[in-house]
Amino acid sequence: MTAFEIISVFIGILTLLVTFGSLIVAFLTFLDKRNSYRDRRKKK
């Protein structure tokens, strides 16, 4: 493998990690908003 191919693979793996990380963060904030909405309805 040339240096270009190694760097390309490394950048691709980093991009996948960042993408899945942001998806997980978005999913967790969605769940948190849903739970806090449910808690607010119970208090009334």
GIFENLIN-V771664 format. One record per run of one state. SS is the DSSP state (h for helix, s for strand, l for the rest). FROM is the first residue (numbers start at 1). TO is the last residue. If there is no record, write none. Layout:
BEGIN
SS,FROM,TO + SS,FROM,TO
END
This chain:
BEGIN
l,1,2 + h,3,43 + l,44,44
END
